[in-house]
Amino acid sequence: MRRVEAEHLWPDAVAAALSRFKWAFKEPGRYLTGPAESPGIEIEDGRDDLEVALLYLPTGARADLGRLVERIDVEFERRTLPNPGWVSEWTAGRWWWWRIRER
């Protein structure tokens, strides 16, 4: 798995990632988009940031964020489809990149 160091997260990275999912999940249906002001930024990028934060947070904060991430993962999985044909070394260990968002 690609290891990203904590210094690659900027201030408010967790808040921005959570906001990205909140934006995407407010729309009905399976097609998930990110905020219009962030073209080219996939919501999966936000999930990457949350994963990095979980690696470096202290125990209590990690548990709190972990509960939010679990809810995000359940909703993301519910609203996407598996794509077993597309797995790369870059996505190894990051199941959220192996999902298909329908239009």
Biopython code that builds the backbone (N, CA, C, O; Angstrom):
import numpy as np
from Bio.PDB.StructureBuilder import StructureBuilder

atoms = [
    (1, "MET", "N", (0.842, -1.186, 0.000)),
    (1, "MET", "CA", (0.000, 0.000, 0.000)),
    (1, "MET", "C", (0.880, 1.239, 0.000)),
    (1, "MET", "O", (1.892, 1.300, 0.698)),
    (2, "ARG", "N", (0.490, 2.195, -0.771)),
    (2, "ARG", "CA", (1.208, 3.470, -0.829)),
    (2, "ARG", "C", (1.095, 4.136, 0.529)),
    (2, "ARG", "O", (-0.005, 4.289, 1.058)),
    (3, "ARG", "N", (2.205, 4.525, 1.085)),
    (3, "ARG", "CA", (2.210, 5.154, 2.401)),
    (3, "ARG", "C", (2.355, 6.657, 2.237)),
    (3, "ARG", "O", (3.321, 7.127, 1.637)),
    (4, "VAL", "N", (1.424, 7.398, 2.754)),
    (4, "VAL", "CA", (1.470, 8.858, 2.708)),
    (4, "VAL", "C", (1.752, 9.344, 4.117)),
    (4, "VAL", "O", (1.099, 8.920, 5.070)),
    (5, "GLU", "N", (2.697, 10.210, 4.243)),
    (5, "GLU", "CA", (3.080, 10.706, 5.561)),
    (5, "GLU", "C", (2.130, 11.800, 6.033)),
    (5, "GLU", "O", (1.497, 12.484, 5.229)),
    (6, "ALA", "N", (2.046, 11.948, 7.336)),
    (6, "ALA", "CA", (1.132, 12.913, 7.940)),
    (6, "ALA", "C", (1.410, 14.340, 7.486)),
    (6, "ALA", "O", (0.485, 15.151, 7.435)),
    (7, "GLU", "N", (2.641, 14.667, 7.160)),
    (7, "GLU", "CA", (2.925, 16.044, 6.763)),
    (7, "GLU", "C", (2.293, 16.389, 5.413)),
    (7, "GLU", "O", (2.274, 17.558, 5.030)),
    (8, "HIS", "N", (1.777, 15.397, 4.685)),
    (8, "HIS", "CA", (1.080, 15.677, 3.431)),
    (8, "HIS", "C", (-0.365, 16.112, 3.664)),
    (8, "HIS", "O", (-1.046, 16.524, 2.725)),
    (9, "LEU", "N", (-0.831, 16.024, 4.892)),
    (9, "LEU", "CA", (-2.165, 16.541, 5.211)),
    (9, "LEU", "C", (-2.027, 18.005, 5.605)),
    (9, "LEU", "O", (-1.117, 18.366, 6.351)),
    (10, "TRP", "N", (-2.895, 18.820, 5.124)),
    (10, "TRP", "CA", (-2.860, 20.244, 5.423)),
    (10, "TRP", "C", (-3.829, 20.529, 6.565)),
    (10, "TRP", "O", (-4.659, 19.680, 6.891)),
    (11, "PRO", "N", (-3.738, 21.692, 7.169)),
    (11, "PRO", "CA", (-4.721, 22.045, 8.199)),
    (11, "PRO", "C", (-6.129, 21.949, 7.609)),
    (11, "PRO", "O", (-6.360, 22.370, 6.476)),
    (12, "ASP", "N", (-7.043, 21.410, 8.358)),
    (12, "ASP", "CA", (-8.437, 21.227, 7.959)),
    (12, "ASP", "C", (-8.644, 20.154, 6.889)),
    (12, "ASP", "O", (-9.711, 20.104, 6.277)),
    (13, "ALA", "N", (-7.649, 19.295, 6.651)),
    (13, "ALA", "CA", (-7.794, 18.233, 5.645)),
    (13, "ALA", "C", (-8.917, 17.277, 6.013)),
    (13, "ALA", "O", (-9.663, 16.836, 5.139)),
    (14, "VAL", "N", (-9.049, 16.954, 7.286)),
    (14, "VAL", "CA", (-10.113, 16.040, 7.712)),
    (14, "VAL", "C", (-11.471, 16.700, 7.516)),
    (14, "VAL", "O", (-12.401, 16.070, 7.012)),
    (15, "ALA", "N", (-11.590, 17.954, 7.906)),
    (15, "ALA", "CA", (-12.853, 18.670, 7.723)),
    (15, "ALA", "C", (-13.216, 18.765, 6.244)),
    (15, "ALA", "O", (-14.381, 18.599, 5.881)),
    (16, "ALA", "N", (-12.240, 19.027, 5.399)),
    (16, "ALA", "CA", (-12.494, 19.113, 3.956)),
    (16, "ALA", "C", (-12.947, 17.761, 3.404)),
    (16, "ALA", "O", (-13.856, 17.702, 2.575)),
    (17, "ALA", "N", (-12.321, 16.684, 3.859)),
    (17, "ALA", "CA", (-12.701, 15.347, 3.392)),
    (17, "ALA", "C", (-14.116, 14.997, 3.838)),
    (17, "ALA", "O", (-14.905, 14.474, 3.052)),
    (18, "LEU", "N", (-14.433, 15.279, 5.081)),
    (18, "LEU", "CA", (-15.783, 15.003, 5.580)),
    (18, "LEU", "C", (-16.815, 15.835, 4.827)),
    (18, "LEU", "O", (-17.904, 15.354, 4.513)),
    (19, "SER", "N", (-16.467, 17.078, 4.543)),
    (19, "SER", "CA", (-17.358, 17.954, 3.790)),
    (19, "SER", "C", (-17.601, 17.413, 2.385)),
    (19, "SER", "O", (-18.711, 17.509, 1.862)),
    (20, "ARG", "N", (-16.573, 16.850, 1.782)),
    (20, "ARG", "CA", (-16.700, 16.294, 0.439)),
    (20, "ARG", "C", (-17.730, 15.156, 0.420)),
    (20, "ARG", "O", (-18.544, 15.067, -0.498)),
    (21, "PHE", "N", (-17.688, 14.293, 1.433)),
    (21, "PHE", "CA", (-18.661, 13.205, 1.507)),
    (21, "PHE", "C", (-20.055, 13.720, 1.831)),
    (21, "PHE", "O", (-21.043, 13.223, 1.289)),
    (22, "LYS", "N", (-20.141, 14.706, 2.706)),
    (22, "LYS", "CA", (-21.449, 15.282, 3.030)),
    (22, "LYS", "C", (-22.097, 15.834, 1.765)),
    (22, "LYS", "O", (-23.286, 15.620, 1.528)),
    (23, "TRP", "N", (-21.330, 16.533, 0.966)),
    (23, "TRP", "CA", (-21.814, 17.100, -0.288)),
    (23, "TRP", "C", (-22.288, 15.991, -1.220)),
    (23, "TRP", "O", (-23.385, 16.070, -1.771)),
    (24, "ALA", "N", (-21.471, 14.963, -1.398)),
    (24, "ALA", "CA", (-21.793, 13.883, -2.328)),
    (24, "ALA", "C", (-23.017, 13.099, -1.877)),
    (24, "ALA", "O", (-23.851, 12.722, -2.700)),
    (25, "PHE", "N", (-23.131, 12.853, -0.584)),
    (25, "PHE", "CA", (-24.215, 12.013, -0.081)),
    (25, "PHE", "C", (-25.557, 12.733, -0.007)),
    (25, "PHE", "O", (-26.589, 12.085, 0.165)),
    (26, "LYS", "N", (-25.565, 14.057, -0.133)),
    (26, "LYS", "CA", (-26.848, 14.760, -0.042)),
    (26, "LYS", "C", (-27.673, 14.571, -1.306)),
    (26, "LYS", "O", (-28.891, 14.752, -1.285)),
    (27, "GLU", "N", (-27.019, 14.207, -2.411)),
    (27, "GLU", "CA", (-27.719, 13.985, -3.668)),
    (27, "GLU", "C", (-28.286, 12.568, -3.697)),
    (27, "GLU", "O", (-27.646, 11.641, -3.200)),
    (28, "PRO", "N", (-29.481, 12.384, -4.274)),
    (28, "PRO", "CA", (-30.047, 11.036, -4.366)),
    (28, "PRO", "C", (-29.356, 10.222, -5.456)),
    (28, "PRO", "O", (-28.694, 10.774, -6.336)),
    (29, "GLY", "N", (-29.515, 8.932, -5.387)),
    (29, "GLY", "CA", (-29.014, 8.050, -6.436)),
    (29, "GLY", "C", (-27.598, 7.588, -6.205)),
    (29, "GLY", "O", (-26.976, 7.892, -5.188)),
    (30, "ARG", "N", (-27.106, 6.849, -7.171)),
    (30, "ARG", "CA", (-25.786, 6.242, -7.053)),
    (30, "ARG", "C", (-24.662, 7.120, -7.571)),
    (30, "ARG", "O", (-23.509, 6.916, -7.190)),
    (31, "TYR", "N", (-24.955, 8.087, -8.422)),
    (31, "TYR", "CA", (-23.874, 8.890, -8.959)),
    (31, "TYR", "C", (-23.431, 9.908, -7.919)),
    (31, "TYR", "O", (-24.207, 10.767, -7.504)),
    (32, "LEU", "N", (-22.204, 9.803, -7.515)),
    (32, "LEU", "CA", (-21.663, 10.665, -6.467)),
    (32, "LEU", "C", (-20.671, 11.629, -7.081)),
    (32, "LEU", "O", (-19.725, 11.222, -7.755)),
    (33, "THR", "N", (-20.892, 12.900, -6.845)),
    (33, "THR", "CA", (-19.956, 13.909, -7.333)),
    (33, "THR", "C", (-19.412, 14.684, -6.145)),
    (33, "THR", "O", (-19.961, 14.642, -5.044)),
    (34, "GLY", "N", (-18.336, 15.382, -6.393)),
    (34, "GLY", "CA", (-17.791, 16.253, -5.370)),
    (34, "GLY", "C", (-18.336, 17.655, -5.533)),
    (34, "GLY", "O", (-19.108, 17.917, -6.455)),
    (35, "PRO", "N", (-17.949, 18.551, -4.657)),
    (35, "PRO", "CA", (-18.405, 19.943, -4.754)),
    (35, "PRO", "C", (-18.001, 20.564, -6.089)),
    (35, "PRO", "O", (-16.920, 20.284, -6.607)),
    (36, "ALA", "N", (-18.854, 21.388, -6.631)),
    (36, "ALA", "CA", (-18.594, 22.016, -7.928)),
    (36, "ALA", "C", (-17.341, 22.887, -7.901)),
    (36, "ALA", "O", (-16.690, 23.074, -8.929)),
    (37, "GLU", "N", (-17.008, 23.412, -6.747)),
    (37, "GLU", "CA", (-15.833, 24.289, -6.681)),
    (37, "GLU", "C", (-14.522, 23.507, -6.681)),
    (37, "GLU", "O", (-13.449, 24.110, -6.644)),
    (38, "SER", "N", (-14.590, 22.178, -6.722)),
    (38, "SER", "CA", (-13.392, 21.345, -6.718)),
    (38, "SER", "C", (-13.371, 20.402, -7.921)),
    (38, "SER", "O", (-13.321, 19.187, -7.727)),
    (39, "PRO", "N", (-13.406, 20.906, -9.143)),
    (39, "PRO", "CA", (-13.414, 20.007, -10.296)),
    (39, "PRO", "C", (-12.139, 19.175, -10.342)),
    (39, "PRO", "O", (-11.043, 19.666, -10.073)),
    (40, "GLY", "N", (-12.312, 17.915, -10.687)),
    (40, "GLY", "CA", (-11.164, 17.015, -10.769)),
    (40, "GLY", "C", (-10.801, 16.367, -9.453)),
    (40, "GLY", "O", (-9.964, 15.465, -9.420)),
    (41, "ILE", "N", (-11.403, 16.800, -8.380)),
    (41, "ILE", "CA", (-11.147, 16.196, -7.081)),
    (41, "ILE", "C", (-12.220, 15.146, -6.848)),
    (41, "ILE", "O", (-13.404, 15.469, -6.748)),
    (42, "GLU", "N", (-11.812, 13.911, -6.764)),
    (42, "GLU", "CA", (-12.749, 12.816, -6.550)),
    (42, "GLU", "C", (-13.017, 12.655, -5.058)),
    (42, "GLU", "O", (-12.162, 12.970, -4.230)),
    (43, "ILE", "N", (-14.196, 12.167, -4.722)),
    (43, "ILE", "CA", (-14.473, 11.943, -3.305)),
    (43, "ILE", "C", (-13.569, 10.850, -2.742)),
    (43, "ILE", "O", (-13.330, 10.804, -1.536)),
    (44, "GLU", "N", (-13.070, 9.974, -3.602)),
    (44, "GLU", "CA", (-12.119, 8.957, -3.142)),
    (44, "GLU", "C", (-10.839, 9.590, -2.600)),
    (44, "GLU", "O", (-10.199, 9.033, -1.709)),
    (45, "ASP", "N", (-10.465, 10.750, -3.136)),
    (45, "ASP", "CA", (-9.307, 11.470, -2.608)),
    (45, "ASP", "C", (-9.538, 11.845, -1.145)),
    (45, "ASP", "O", (-8.622, 11.782, -0.325)),
    (46, "GLY", "N", (-10.768, 12.235, -0.830)),
    (46, "GLY", "CA", (-11.108, 12.548, 0.558)),
    (46, "GLY", "C", (-10.986, 11.324, 1.451)),
    (46, "GLY", "O", (-10.552, 11.429, 2.599)),
    (47, "ARG", "N", (-11.369, 10.159, 0.927)),
    (47, "ARG", "CA", (-11.251, 8.930, 1.715)),
    (47, "ARG", "C", (-9.783, 8.599, 1.969)),
    (47, "ARG", "O", (-9.431, 8.092, 3.035)),
    (48, "ASP", "N", (-8.924, 8.889, 0.979)),
    (48, "ASP", "CA", (-7.481, 8.719, 1.179)),
    (48, "ASP", "C", (-6.999, 9.587, 2.339)),
    (48, "ASP", "O", (-6.238, 9.125, 3.189)),
    (49, "ASP", "N", (-7.440, 10.836, 2.373)),
    (49, "ASP", "CA", (-7.026, 11.749, 3.441)),
    (49, "ASP", "C", (-7.486, 11.247, 4.805)),
    (49, "ASP", "O", (-6.747, 11.332, 5.785)),
    (50, "LEU", "N", (-8.702, 10.728, 4.864)),
    (50, "LEU", "CA", (-9.204, 10.198, 6.138)),
    (50, "LEU", "C", (-8.375, 8.995, 6.588)),
    (50, "LEU", "O", (-8.103, 8.832, 7.777)),
    (51, "GLU", "N", (-7.980, 8.164, 5.639)),
    (51, "GLU", "CA", (-7.161, 6.995, 5.977)),
    (51, "GLU", "C", (-5.820, 7.413, 6.568)),
    (51, "GLU", "O", (-5.349, 6.820, 7.538)),
    (52, "VAL", "N", (-5.212, 8.432, 5.981)),
    (52, "VAL", "CA", (-3.935, 8.935, 6.509)),
    (52, "VAL", "C", (-4.135, 9.511, 7.906)),
    (52, "VAL", "O", (-3.342, 9.242, 8.808)),
    (53, "ALA", "N", (-5.178, 10.290, 8.085)),
    (53, "ALA", "CA", (-5.449, 10.880, 9.401)),
    (53, "ALA", "C", (-5.628, 9.786, 10.447)),
    (53, "ALA", "O", (-5.140, 9.925, 11.568)),
    (54, "LEU", "N", (-6.317, 8.706, 10.103)),
    (54, "LEU", "CA", (-6.528, 7.612, 11.056)),
    (54, "LEU", "C", (-5.209, 6.981, 11.496)),
    (54, "LEU", "O", (-5.106, 6.466, 12.609)),
    (55, "LEU", "N", (-4.215, 7.021, 10.636)),
    (55, "LEU", "CA", (-2.913, 6.450, 10.995)),
    (55, "LEU", "C", (-2.181, 7.270, 12.057)),
    (55, "LEU", "O", (-1.406, 6.717, 12.838)),
    (56, "TYR", "N", (-2.417, 8.570, 12.094)),
    (56, "TYR", "CA", (-1.609, 9.454, 12.920)),
    (56, "TYR", "C", (-2.326, 10.101, 14.091)),
    (56, "TYR", "O", (-1.679, 10.719, 14.936)),
    (57, "LEU", "N", (-3.637, 9.977, 14.163)),
    (57, "LEU", "CA", (-4.369, 10.601, 15.270)),
    (57, "LEU", "C", (-4.134, 9.864, 16.580)),
    (57, "LEU", "O", (-3.870, 8.661, 16.572)),
    (58, "PRO", "N", (-4.224, 10.564, 17.705)),
    (58, "PRO", "CA", (-4.167, 9.891, 18.998)),
    (58, "PRO", "C", (-5.386, 8.976, 19.170)),
    (58, "PRO", "O", (-6.384, 9.126, 18.464)),
    (59, "THR", "N", (-5.303, 8.061, 20.078)),
    (59, "THR", "CA", (-6.289, 6.996, 20.250)),
    (59, "THR", "C", (-7.730, 7.485, 20.303)),
    (59, "THR", "O", (-8.566, 6.978, 19.555)),
    (60, "GLY", "N", (-8.046, 8.435, 21.144)),
    (60, "GLY", "CA", (-9.430, 8.901, 21.281)),
    (60, "GLY", "C", (-9.958, 9.532, 20.014)),
    (60, "GLY", "O", (-11.071, 9.230, 19.583)),
    (61, "ALA", "N", (-9.168, 10.407, 19.413)),
    (61, "ALA", "CA", (-9.584, 11.068, 18.173)),
    (61, "ALA", "C", (-9.691, 10.059, 17.041)),
    (61, "ALA", "O", (-10.582, 10.161, 16.198)),
    (62, "ARG", "N", (-8.783, 9.081, 17.017)),
    (62, "ARG", "CA", (-8.834, 8.037, 15.989)),
    (62, "ARG", "C", (-10.131, 7.238, 16.103)),
    (62, "ARG", "O", (-10.755, 6.915, 15.092)),
    (63, "ALA", "N", (-10.535, 6.920, 17.328)),
    (63, "ALA", "CA", (-11.793, 6.174, 17.532)),
    (63, "ALA", "C", (-12.990, 6.999, 17.066)),
    (63, "ALA", "O", (-13.892, 6.474, 16.412)),
    (64, "ASP", "N", (-13.000, 8.287, 17.400)),
    (64, "ASP", "CA", (-14.111, 9.156, 16.982)),
    (64, "ASP", "C", (-14.189, 9.255, 15.455)),
    (64, "ASP", "O", (-15.256, 9.081, 14.868)),
    (65, "LEU", "N", (-13.060, 9.532, 14.830)),
    (65, "LEU", "CA", (-13.047, 9.634, 13.367)),
    (65, "LEU", "C", (-13.350, 8.273, 12.749)),
    (65, "LEU", "O", (-14.024, 8.197, 11.722)),
    (66, "GLY", "N", (-12.867, 7.221, 13.352)),
    (66, "GLY", "CA", (-13.124, 5.878, 12.842)),
    (66, "GLY", "C", (-14.614, 5.566, 12.754)),
    (66, "GLY", "O", (-15.064, 4.923, 11.805)),
    (67, "ARG", "N", (-15.371, 6.017, 13.735)),
    (67, "ARG", "CA", (-16.823, 5.798, 13.691)),
    (67, "ARG", "C", (-17.462, 6.554, 12.525)),
    (67, "ARG", "O", (-18.354, 6.028, 11.858)),
    (68, "LEU", "N", (-17.016, 7.765, 12.283)),
    (68, "LEU", "CA", (-17.526, 8.525, 11.130)),
    (68, "LEU", "C", (-17.139, 7.852, 9.815)),
    (68, "LEU", "O", (-17.950, 7.761, 8.893)),
    (69, "VAL", "N", (-15.906, 7.388, 9.738)),
    (69, "VAL", "CA", (-15.424, 6.740, 8.519)),
    (69, "VAL", "C", (-16.202, 5.450, 8.263)),
    (69, "VAL", "O", (-16.501, 5.129, 7.112)),
    (70, "GLU", "N", (-16.527, 4.723, 9.300)),
    (70, "GLU", "CA", (-17.339, 3.509, 9.125)),
    (70, "GLU", "C", (-18.686, 3.845, 8.489)),
    (70, "GLU", "O", (-19.135, 3.140, 7.585)),
    (71, "ARG", "N", (-19.329, 4.905, 8.948)),
    (71, "ARG", "CA", (-20.617, 5.312, 8.378)),
    (71, "ARG", "C", (-20.461, 5.776, 6.932)),
    (71, "ARG", "O", (-21.301, 5.478, 6.084)),
    (72, "ILE", "N", (-19.389, 6.501, 6.660)),
    (72, "ILE", "CA", (-19.098, 6.937, 5.291)),
    (72, "ILE", "C", (-18.901, 5.717, 4.395)),
    (72, "ILE", "O", (-19.451, 5.651, 3.296)),
    (73, "ASP", "N", (-18.119, 4.758, 4.867)),
    (73, "ASP", "CA", (-17.840, 3.566, 4.065)),
    (73, "ASP", "C", (-19.108, 2.778, 3.746)),
    (73, "ASP", "O", (-19.281, 2.302, 2.624)),
    (74, "VAL", "N", (-19.986, 2.642, 4.726)),
    (74, "VAL", "CA", (-21.237, 1.918, 4.502)),
    (74, "VAL", "C", (-22.071, 2.617, 3.427)),
    (74, "VAL", "O", (-22.600, 1.966, 2.526)),
    (75, "GLU", "N", (-22.185, 3.924, 3.522)),
    (75, "GLU", "CA", (-22.976, 4.681, 2.542)),
    (75, "GLU", "C", (-22.306, 4.666, 1.169)),
    (75, "GLU", "O", (-22.978, 4.509, 0.150)),
    (76, "PHE", "N", (-20.996, 4.826, 1.143)),
    (76, "PHE", "CA", (-20.279, 4.812, -0.134)),
    (76, "PHE", "C", (-20.423, 3.450, -0.803)),
    (76, "PHE", "O", (-20.659, 3.374, -2.009)),
    (77, "GLU", "N", (-20.285, 2.392, -0.046)),
    (77, "GLU", "CA", (-20.427, 1.050, -0.601)),
    (77, "GLU", "C", (-21.863, 0.805, -1.080)),
    (77, "GLU", "O", (-22.074, 0.171, -2.114)),
    (78, "ARG", "N", (-22.838, 1.302, -0.335)),
    (78, "ARG", "CA", (-24.244, 1.141, -0.717)),
    (78, "ARG", "C", (-24.552, 1.839, -2.042)),
    (78, "ARG", "O", (-25.374, 1.365, -2.826)),
    (79, "ARG", "N", (-23.892, 2.954, -2.281)),
    (79, "ARG", "CA", (-24.223, 3.778, -3.450)),
    (79, "ARG", "C", (-23.290, 3.577, -4.634)),
    (79, "ARG", "O", (-23.364, 4.313, -5.618)),
    (80, "THR", "N", (-22.412, 2.584, -4.544)),
    (80, "THR", "CA", (-21.511, 2.277, -5.650)),
    (80, "THR", "C", (-21.566, 0.780, -5.934)),
    (80, "THR", "O", (-22.163, 0.011, -5.181)),
    (81, "LEU", "N", (-20.938, 0.388, -7.025)),
    (81, "LEU", "CA", (-20.888, -1.012, -7.418)),
    (81, "LEU", "C", (-19.442, -1.496, -7.447)),
    (81, "LEU", "O", (-18.529, -0.704, -7.677)),
    (82, "PRO", "N", (-19.228, -2.788, -7.216)),
    (82, "PRO", "CA", (-17.853, -3.302, -7.282)),
    (82, "PRO", "C", (-17.308, -3.255, -8.704)),
    (82, "PRO", "O", (-18.056, -3.411, -9.669)),
    (83, "ASN", "N", (-16.047, -3.047, -8.823)),
    (83, "ASN", "CA", (-15.357, -3.073, -10.103)),
    (83, "ASN", "C", (-14.161, -4.015, -9.970)),
    (83, "ASN", "O", (-13.024, -3.551, -9.885)),
    (84, "PRO", "N", (-14.394, -5.319, -9.951)),
    (84, "PRO", "CA", (-13.309, -6.260, -9.701)),
    (84, "PRO", "C", (-12.265, -6.295, -10.800)),
    (84, "PRO", "O", (-11.171, -6.821, -10.594)),
    (85, "GLY", "N", (-12.579, -5.748, -11.958)),
    (85, "GLY", "CA", (-11.633, -5.766, -13.063)),
    (85, "GLY", "C", (-10.562, -4.701, -12.984)),
    (85, "GLY", "O", (-9.599, -4.744, -13.750)),
    (86, "TRP", "N", (-10.702, -3.749, -12.082)),
    (86, "TRP", "CA", (-9.748, -2.641, -12.045)),
    (86, "TRP", "C", (-9.100, -2.540, -10.669)),
    (86, "TRP", "O", (-9.624, -1.884, -9.768)),
    (87, "VAL", "N", (-7.977, -3.187, -10.523)),
    (87, "VAL", "CA", (-7.200, -3.090, -9.298)),
    (87, "VAL", "C", (-5.758, -2.855, -9.730)),
    (87, "VAL", "O", (-5.221, -3.596, -10.553)),
    (88, "SER", "N", (-5.154, -1.849, -9.187)),
    (88, "SER", "CA", (-3.770, -1.557, -9.540)),
    (88, "SER", "C", (-2.925, -1.520, -8.279)),
    (88, "SER", "O", (-3.441, -1.519, -7.161)),
    (89, "GLU", "N", (-1.638, -1.490, -8.480)),
    (89, "GLU", "CA", (-0.729, -1.378, -7.336)),
    (89, "GLU", "C", (-1.001, -0.089, -6.568)),
    (89, "GLU", "O", (-0.894, -0.053, -5.342)),
    (90, "TRP", "N", (-1.353, 0.966, -7.295)),
    (90, "TRP", "CA", (-1.631, 2.261, -6.671)),
    (90, "TRP", "C", (-2.843, 2.190, -5.746)),
    (90, "TRP", "O", (-2.884, 2.881, -4.727)),
    (91, "THR", "N", (-3.837, 1.356, -6.093)),
    (91, "THR", "CA", (-5.048, 1.262, -5.286)),
    (91, "THR", "C", (-5.020, 0.110, -4.287)),
    (91, "THR", "O", (-5.984, -0.080, -3.546)),
    (92, "ALA", "N", (-3.959, -0.645, -4.252)),
    (92, "ALA", "CA", (-3.883, -1.799, -3.352)),
    (92, "ALA", "C", (-4.164, -1.364, -1.916)),
    (92, "ALA", "O", (-3.554, -0.425, -1.404)),
    (93, "GLY", "N", (-5.106, -2.071, -1.275)),
    (93, "GLY", "CA", (-5.469, -1.764, 0.105)),
    (93, "GLY", "C", (-6.470, -0.642, 0.254)),
    (93, "GLY", "O", (-6.884, -0.336, 1.372)),
    (94, "ARG", "N", (-6.869, -0.023, -0.838)),
    (94, "ARG", "CA", (-7.819, 1.091, -0.775)),
    (94, "ARG", "C", (-9.055, 0.713, -1.590)),
    (94, "ARG", "O", (-9.203, 1.115, -2.744)),
    (95, "TRP", "N", (-9.932, -0.064, -0.969)),
    (95, "TRP", "CA", (-11.100, -0.622, -1.658)),
    (95, "TRP", "C", (-11.987, 0.455, -2.272)),
    (95, "TRP", "O", (-12.663, 0.195, -3.267)),
    (96, "TRP", "N", (-12.001, 1.648, -1.707)),
    (96, "TRP", "CA", (-12.901, 2.701, -2.209)),
    (96, "TRP", "C", (-12.551, 3.122, -3.631)),
    (96, "TRP", "O", (-13.394, 3.698, -4.318)),
    (97, "TRP", "N", (-11.344, 2.855, -4.089)),
    (97, "TRP", "CA", (-10.989, 3.158, -5.482)),
    (97, "TRP", "C", (-11.424, 2.039, -6.426)),
    (97, "TRP", "O", (-11.337, 2.202, -7.643)),
    (98, "TRP", "N", (-11.891, 0.909, -5.895)),
    (98, "TRP", "CA", (-12.302, -0.226, -6.727)),
    (98, "TRP", "C", (-13.800, -0.220, -6.956)),
    (98, "TRP", "O", (-14.356, -1.236, -7.375)),
    (99, "ARG", "N", (-14.463, 0.876, -6.698)),
    (99, "ARG", "CA", (-15.917, 0.959, -6.830)),
    (99, "ARG", "C", (-16.283, 1.784, -8.060)),
    (99, "ARG", "O", (-15.523, 2.655, -8.484)),
    (100, "ILE", "N", (-17.450, 1.503, -8.626)),
    (100, "ILE", "CA", (-17.951, 2.220, -9.793)),
    (100, "ILE", "C", (-19.101, 3.118, -9.351)),
    (100, "ILE", "O", (-20.022, 2.677, -8.664)),
    (101, "ARG", "N", (-19.034, 4.374, -9.753)),
    (101, "ARG", "CA", (-20.133, 5.306, -9.511)),
    (101, "ARG", "C", (-20.933, 5.402, -10.783)),
    (101, "ARG", "O", (-20.389, 5.744, -11.833)),
    (102, "GLU", "N", (-22.210, 5.107, -10.712)),
    (102, "GLU", "CA", (-23.087, 5.141, -11.886)),
    (102, "GLU", "C", (-23.552, 6.562, -12.180)),
    (102, "GLU", "O", (-23.639, 7.401, -11.284)),
    (103, "ARG", "N", (-23.839, 6.808, -13.413)),
    (103, "ARG", "CA", (-24.472, 8.066, -13.817)),
    (103, "ARG", "C", (-25.928, 7.860, -13.952)),
    (103, "ARG", "O", (-26.655, 8.796, -14.285)),
]
sb = StructureBuilder()
sb.init_structure("model")
sb.init_model(0)
sb.init_chain("A")
sb.init_seg("    ")
for serial, (resi, resn, name, xyz) in enumerate(atoms, 1):
    if name == "N":
        sb.init_residue(resn, " ", resi, " ")
    sb.init_atom(name, np.array(xyz, "f"), 0.0, 1.0, " ", f" {name:<3s}", serial, name[0])
structure = sb.get_structure()
